[in-house]
Every structure is written in C-alpha cells, then in structure tokens.
Amino acid sequence: MLFDDLFEDLPDDKTPSSSSRTSTDKLSRAVKSEVKAISVSALVRQMKQTLQTQVGECWVEGEVSNVRRPKSGHVYFSLKDSNAQISCTAFRMQALRLGKLLEDGEQIKLFGEVTIYEAQGQAQIIVKKAEKVGEGDLQKQLEELKAKLQKEGLFDQEHKQPIPKFPLHIGLLTSDSGAVIEDMEHVLNRRAPWVRRSIYPVKVQGLGAAEEIAQAIRHINQLVADGKLDIQLLIIGRGGGSIEDLWCFNEEIVARAIYDSKLPIISAVGHEIDFTVADLVADLRAPTPSAAAELAVPDMQELQGNINYFRQRMNLYVERQYAMSKREFDVARQFLKSLSVDYALREYQWRADDLAHRLESSIYADLELRKQQLTLVKQSLKSAHPQVGLTRNQEDLVKLRAQLNQAMQHQLERKQAQFKSQKELFEMYSIDSTLKRGFSITTNQAKQVVSDISQVKLGDTLVTQLAHGKLEVEIKHKEP
C-alpha cells in the first residue's frame, strides 16, 4: 500500500469551513492513529522482488571500474557508462573463469541477475558470465569450428591413442617463461624422477602462436618417425586466461596437427574451468598443467607399494607350492615303502651302485684336483728363485700332501661308511637273512616254490630250505 492511497478519500481543504475543519481534524487524528509505517527491510524486500520480477536477468554493457579482490576470492566492481554506474559481484568460481576480463578499464558485456543487496539497499548485478565487447564474434567462430571438427570426427573417442603407462621420455610443448614448466617439473620430479623431459618452447598467445604450435607438433613427430628422437608422450600446456589469451588453442591448424600426431598428446590448457578445441581433439585432457604431469607418469610411491604387494603374494605362492610339493613327496615316500621287498632290494642295489660310482668319481675328481694343485705348486717352485722360495714351497708341499691324504682318508672313510650302511641294509633284506629270521622256502619236485595248498597233493614229497640245511617231507594231511 502506498502513502497516497491513505489520503485519497480526504475532503479538499481549499474551502474549509469551521465544521469541516473540525471534522477534518478528527479524521486526520483518526487516520494518523490507523496508519502503520512499513519497515525498511520490508521496503527493500519489495524493491528487490520488483526488480527480480520486472527486470530479472539481462545483458549489460559498460566499463569495469573500482575492482576489489578480497581474500575470499570474490570480485566486486562497478559497471559504468557516461551517465550511470551499478555495482556488480562475481563470486569466486565465476571470478576465476572470467580472469583478466574483470580489470579496471575493460569494456565488457556481462549477463547476470539484477537484484538488491538488502544490507545496504543498493542495486547490484550478480554476474553469471561475461565477455569482451566484440567477443561474441569469437564465441560464434569457436562454436562453428567445433561443429565442423565434430562432424569430421576429430573429437571421436575411437581416434584417441592410449597414453603410455610408463613413459621414459616426455616432451613439454609450452612457453619458456611462466610457472607452467616449473609446476610440471615439480610434479614429475616428485612422482617419477627417472623420466627424461625435453622442453620445446613456443608462443602460447598472440599473433603466430597457433602456427608455431602446429609446426612444433609436426616437427617433433617427424623427428620421432626418423628415429632421431625417442619421445613417447607430448604434453601441450599453458596457464589460464581469457578466451582471447587461449585463442591459439582454438585454431583449426592446431586441432588438425594434434589429430594427425602419431605421438599421444595430453592437452593441459588453462585452468580447470577452461575448455579449448585442443582439449577436445587431444588424446587426453588435463584440467591444469600440473594435473597433466600427474596423468602422464606413474607415482613412484604407488609403484613401490605395488611391488611390495606382489612380492608378498609371490612369497605366499612359493610357500604354498613348497607345502604342496612336500605333501606330494611324503605321499610318494609312503608309496615307496609299501612296495614289495624285491622292488626295495633292487632300489637299494641301484642306489648302492650309484653311490659306489659317485664315490669313485669323487675320489678321481679329488685326485685330479690335487694333481692340478700339485702341478701349480711345482710350476710356482720352478718359477721362484731357489734361495727364496724353496723352503716355503717345500712346507706348502708337505701341507698339501697332508691335506690331500687327510681329505682322501676322510672321503674314503665316509664313502666306506656309506657303502657299509648300504651293504648292511642290502644284506638285511637278502634271502639268507630272511631264512635266518626263521622263514623257509618250500619247493615241490618240479622245484617250484610252494605258496598255496592247491599246488600239492597227498603223498607228494617236498623240499624245505632252512637257514642251515634242507628237509624232505611227505604230505600226509592237508588243511585248507
């Protein structure tokens, strides 16, 4: 309700009468007692609602002035022309995106929400996007180029090359000034210090930058193709900026050079919020140059962790295989024990022969070794001066002979002990030993060993071999 509406029904006071003045005074007092003033907050809120309803969002063109950048990251400034100005606010993320556009003296067009800052009752624009005056033409060119290249398939995923997991040599295509190289070098040194880096400085802004970047990409690819360079991955990067600063990475010549590259390319142009045609064509897009270095090489600590993990798995696998082999060996050993006596005897005979052969070979080998040593000693004696080395060589010879005799004696005793053990084991399982333990062997008249009652009949004469002597018996009775 407006204040004029409160008094529209009051009488005209140009010709007042005494009675009318009296009634007017009464009415005035009554009106004064009934009128309620609205608060400043309510008034400002109504103004804000009116602005948001009647104006809302719009494009505004003017000159940037009075720029303030507090620690919060937001940007506060005025947009003015020759007759008026209005306050504007770009919050932190939007301010990062706009970058150098928000500088005093810049002529820009901005799009935002017209509202009122209630705390001060001041109209302002909340900025949502902005561009330099005339930049709309650049944006139009950019969209047309994107549509053209997308139609030709330059953005298709099927044409993108895989990034090598463990590159040994990386090329960095960027400006030789600024913090980009330093940032990438810092990340590469931290994650993979063994990776070689070759820096190829080019212009990344301004006239001729696009041609220089494209030419560098083609030149590096040619060197790799000719075997003069062993680079396995190429990173193209620069810091953030306005659309004009990054325009060389939106040029068609750069896009086609990246597409034609046989080397995998990571594009790291601008900040995380920037997106160029080079990013769309590249095999991999990184939000920042530092992020490109992160994506290009493995992390040394992560690799070490993987190595430790696989070492533990390998040790566990070896232990399991050992336990399995040991179980199989125990089963085989039990199986051998269950074999017949004859098989065991043959096995021990083979082992005894093998041990005897190995003993003989060992003795001969040891003798040959000692002979060679003796020959060397003799040659040393011959080459040495008689007055100086004679006594020493004689002592060495005595020691060598003693050692030889002792070694031969020890080796012979050990092999004899082994042979004696095998012989005793063999004799223990021999037929004579079996007979001495109380067993006997019975044969019929055909000298066949009798092992079943069905092989004889009543009246047959059998021969029983004992440990000492033989018996001839006649079958009088049979029991199954």
Protein Blocks (a to p, Z undefined) as FASTA:
>chain_A
ZZklmmmmpccfklccfklmmmmmmmmmmmmmmpccddfklmmmmmmmmmmmmnopaddd
dddehiacdfkopacdddddfkbccdddddfklmmmnmmmlgghiacdddddddddfkno
pacdddfbdcdehklmmmmmmmmmmmmmmmnopmpmklpccddfbdcbdcddddfedjkl
mmmmmmmmmmmmmbccddddddfedehklmmmmmmmmmmmmmmmnopaccfbdcdddddd
dfklmmmmmcfklmmmmmmpmbdcdddehjfkbccfklmmmmbdcfbfklmmmmmpccfk
lmmmmmmmmmmmmmmmmmmmmmmmmmmmmmmmmmmmmpcfklmmmmmmmmmmmmmmmmmm
mmmmmmmmmmmmmmmmmmmmmmpcfklmmmmmmmmmmmmmmmmmmmmmmmmmmmmmmmmm
mmmmmmmmmmklmmmnopacdddfkopacfbfklpcehiacddddfbocdddddfbdcZZ
